[in-house]
Each structure stands twice: as structure tokens, then as C-alpha cells.
């Protein structure tokens, strides 16, 4: 189990491209030197590129982030 200090939590609001249902997911950013400080930096970082999505309703793997809140 990893034990790291969390710098910030962001909530991703995701819409399934197949069934158009919405879901949300919490992303915790670890306390490291180059961690994103705000939503704009999070979107510009490579942190979201490695996240996977699977719709709980239709099992589609294609989702689009339409909002991010902190």
C-alpha cells in the first residue's frame, strides 16, 4: 500500500460517449515538486493521460471530461 501526502483532490466529471450518461471520479494529486496547483495545470499535465474510463452502464471505454472541480 502506498502512503503519500495528497496535495489536492480534483473531481473529474465524465460523460460516456456511447450512452451519454455522466459519472464522476476523484483524482488525488500527490505532494511532489511539479504537481499541478490548479485545474488549468492539471489539464495541461500528463496526469490525466494515464487514467482509464469504463462506463458502469454500458461498458464503453470512451469518456470525455466535461468539467473539473476541486
Secondary structure, DSSP 8 states (H G I E B T S, - for coil): -----EEEEEEEEEEETTT--EEEEEEEEES-TT---SHHHHHHSSGGGG-----TTT----EEEEEEE-
